[in-house]
Amino acid sequence: MREGGLEAPVRHSFQWSDPDFTDPQKIDEELRRVFDICHTCRRCFNLCDSFPRLFDLIDGSESGELDTVDSAGFKPVVDACTLCDMCFMVSCPYVPPHEFNIDFPHLMLRYRAAELAQGKGDVMVKQLTETDRNGRLAGKVAGLCNWASDTGNTLTRPVMEKVAGVHRKAALPKFHGKTFQRRAKAEPPVVNDGAPAHGRKVALYATCFVNYNNPDIGMAARAVLAKNGVETEIVYPSCCGMPQLERGDLARVAEQAKRVAGEMAGWIDRGYDIVALTPSCALMLKFEWPLILPDDQAVKRLSEATFDISEYVVDIARKEGLAEGLRALPGGVALHMACHARAQNVGHKAAEMLRLLPEADLQVIERCSGHGGSWGILKDNFEVALKIGRPAARQAAEGGKTYLASECPLAGVHLLQTLERLDGAAGPADGRAHHPIELFARAYGLAG
């Protein structure tokens, strides 16, 4: 493959059970090989903070080259990677099948897996990423938890910062006593049997975030699908493991992949499509799990049956046509393209979906929000995350649209916080960041 070739990027499976995968010396050799190529290229200088840190590290060395850089300096470079995948998917000309074989994000994961194997994982971050446990427990006292986690709480947030390492100004997800699963059971929608797509069946993978932190996204998705004649069932065996993947805990991710894929197999057997409600989870089901468990047929089958929610609505529009009743959204939408939606390599499906609205007025923003999941809320990272997200927030402010949307709910909230810090910048008229499916439901008159 030549540099700048048009071949699609290829990702190799994780050899995480091989002892060499976590061997410190072999990892250091690979880091030096990859970092030297990155140093001579520097095409990714304006993505996450990993690359500026790497280039400053090399430029400040005795020789100005990698040969005089101490390997101890590599950790801050690794720590700054948010696994957005934009270097691999968008910028790097040397990804496989190029002979240089560069996969920067997965090398960062390998480093973190080695740290975990050596007992160096951050215990507090591990607790923060136990999303299912935290969601179940916090849901029992949702009001209290939301009070304690509010950025305006000067009593609890400084304590949280000191104990848990969570920045006192970082907005945190709210918890709900009534999960998406419970709401969906209590409020079943009427399926439109006159819609062109009537007969389709979907198992909605609830995701930990939608189930515990934002059930409105799930309810909007279910309402839109019902309007279009699609029967839905809510399925949530467990979290997809993205928070554990970020820590390099591949064994834990493999366990969760087997559990979810095993339960989803029955729904696929009965003719259901699988639809994930957030892009990070869709990315896990479609791409990351098959790389972790390449020989697991249930995982492979689930990968092939999975859609992102925006992707699925566009699929209906293309194949059968949408149900009538869509209305314009006055004032237009500033749509942030979430990195993990882009990393699925299926095109800008959220933008395609919103362009289906009458008189569509859409501004597409293709810059990272900077949040990076649990990474962006930490004390050591929050200000950096705001810096990375500033170009995207600035574009949203300059667009002056009524609505702000992102398929990644965490990215949307982070952009709101970044907008608040821009001098003279006006945020969205309703002060919220929406998932695109919520706006689509609104255009149907199905949501407030």
DAJO-V821595 format. One record per run of one state. SS is the DSSP state (~ for helix, > for strand, _ for the rest). FROM is the first residue (numbers start at 1). TO is the last residue. If there is no record, write none. Layout:
SS_FROM_TO + SS_FROM_TO
This chain:
__1_18 + ~_19_22 + __23_23 + ~_24_41 + __42_48 + ~_49_59 + __60_65 + ~_66_68 + __69_70 + ~_71_79 + __80_85 + ~_86_91 + __92_103 + ~_104_117 + __118_122 + ~_123_128 + __129_130 + ~_131_140 + __141_141 + ~_142_149 + __150_156 + ~_157_164 + __165_165 + >_166_166 + __167_179 + ~_180_186 + __187_200 + >_201_205 + __206_207 + ~_208_213 + __214_214 + ~_215_227 + __228_230 + >_231_235 + __236_241 + ~_242_247 + __248_249 + ~_250_269 + __270_272 + >_273_276 + __277_278 + ~_279_292 + __293_296 + ~_297_305 + >_306_308 + ~_309_319 + __320_332 + >_333_336 + __337_338 + ~_339_342 + __343_348 + ~_349_354 + __355_361 + >_362_365 + __366_372 + ~_373_377 + >_378_378 + __379_381 + ~_382_399 + __400_402 + >_403_406 + __407_408 + ~_409_420 + __421_432 + >_433_434 + __435_435 + ~_436_443 + __444_448
